[in-house]
């Protein structure tokens, strides 16, 4: 895996990936990304092949804030690698559960999350700018000393 931890210095690159991966009304600016990276518990990874993930931990919970892969780089394992890196980092920070929201119609992302043990635990009606619902998904994280990644 060629993912590296992000800092605020990566904000422009992260914003570029995000803009190419999401519809215009869902794109995060470099300023918003920098803010998230700088929050207590905020972290992320960038993959030079064209992927990024931002997450945060608060006490014993973690949340994936966004995961984006450039369209031309999809279906090559970047999303999997980034998700696994975030899950490991959150577990190392003593998070025991991880949550995320995913668009109900994003079948490929839902499959990725399901393969990593995430299950649907809720729904946010009209969560996205276009009015689509988001599914709330949750996984129990493995302690850092356990073998393997869910």
N, C-alpha and C positions, 0 to 999 in steps of 0.2 A: 504494500500500500504506500502511496506517495503523499498521503495527507499529512499536513502539518498543523499544529495549533495556531489559531488566529490571534491577532492583536488588532487594535484600532488602526494600525498602519495598513492592514489588509482591506479596510472598508471599501475602497473604490473597486478593487478586484471582486470582492464579494457582491457588491451591488451590480456589477456587470454580469456576473453569473445569474444572479437573481432576476435581473431584467430580461435576460434571454430565456429564462425558464418559465416565467409566470406571465399571465395576462397583464396588460398595462395598469389596470386598476388594483392589482395586488402586489405591485413591485415596491420593494423597500429601498429607500435612498441610502447613500453611504452614511449620512448623518444618523439615520435610524439604526443602521447596522452598528455603527460605532457606539451608539448609546447602549445597545443590547450587550455588546462585547464588554463594555465597561461597567455594567451592573454587577453588584456583588453576586457571586455564583455564576456569572455569565461565562460561557466558553464556546468555542467552536473549532472547526477544522476546515481547511481548504485543500483541495486536491488539484494539482497543476493540470490534470487531465480535463478539468472543467466541472468540478463539483464543490459544494459547500454545505455546511450544516452549522446552525447556531442552536444553542441549548442553554439551560440554566438549571442550577440546583438551589433548592431552598429546604433547609433541614434534611429530611429523609426522602424528599421527592425531587424528581427532575422533570423537565419539560423540554421537548423538542419544539423550538420556536419556528424554525424553517429548515427545509432540506431542499436543495436545488441542484440539478444536474443539467448541463447544457444539452439541448436536443440532440446534437450530433454525438454526444458522449454517452447517451443512455444505453441501457442493456449491456453494459460492460462491467458491471459490478461496483461502480463508484458509489451509488446509493447505499448498497450493502456495506461497503467498507466504511463509509462515513457514519452510517447508523451504528455499526459495531463499535467504532472509535468513540462515539458519543456515549453509548451504553457503558463501555468500559470506564470512561472518564467519570461518568456520573456515579457508578458503583464505587470507584476509588474515592470519591468525595462523600461516601456513606449514604448515597441515595439508595433506597430500597425499591422504589417504584418509579416508573417513568410514564408520562402522559404525552399525548400529542393530539392535534386536530388534523383531519384529512378530509378533503372534499369527497362527498359521498360518491360522486361519479368518477373519481380517480382510481380506477381499478388496479392499475399497475402499482401505485403506491400502497394501496390497501393490501395487495398480495405481499409486497416487500415487508410491511409491518407484521402481517400475520405469520410470515415465515420466521420472524424473530420473536414470536410469542405474544404480540400485542393482540388484545381482544377489545371489541367494542363495549364501552361502558356508558355511553350517553350520546346525545345529539344536541347540536347547537343550531337552532332554526335560523335560517337566513343569515348565517355567519359571514359569508363572503359578500363582497361588494356587488356581485351579480345576483344575489338573493339565494344562492345555493346553500344547502345545509352542510354542516361539518359533522363528521362522526368523531367522537372523543374515544381514543383508544388508550389502553393501559397495559403495562407489562411489569412483572416483578423482576427486579434486577438480581443477578447472581452476585454474591459477595466477591470482592477482588481476589480472594484466595481460592475461589472455586475454579475448577477447570472448565474451559470452553466459554463460549459466548452464546447466549440465547439467540 
